[in-house]
Amino acid sequence: MLGDPADLTAADHLDAAREMAATNRPFLAYLLAEEAARLTTDPATAADIRAAFPDPNLTRKETD
């Protein structure tokens, strides 16, 4: 059984984001990375995390 989600660290969220990206789940990866960035105290590191996992809704291309 999982513990309290409030106990998860930025590193836990970032690991999960990488797993989601590797399994082609970009929106879940983005959400987890956003939480990792929110939990990160260093603004430069948070910016790097956000850059590595951009919002897929803003980057996807429409096709017919």
Secondary structure, 3 states (H helix, E strand, C coil): CCCCHHHCCHHHHHHHHHHHHHCCCHHHHHHHHHHHHHHCCCHHHHHHHHHHCCCHHHHCCCCC
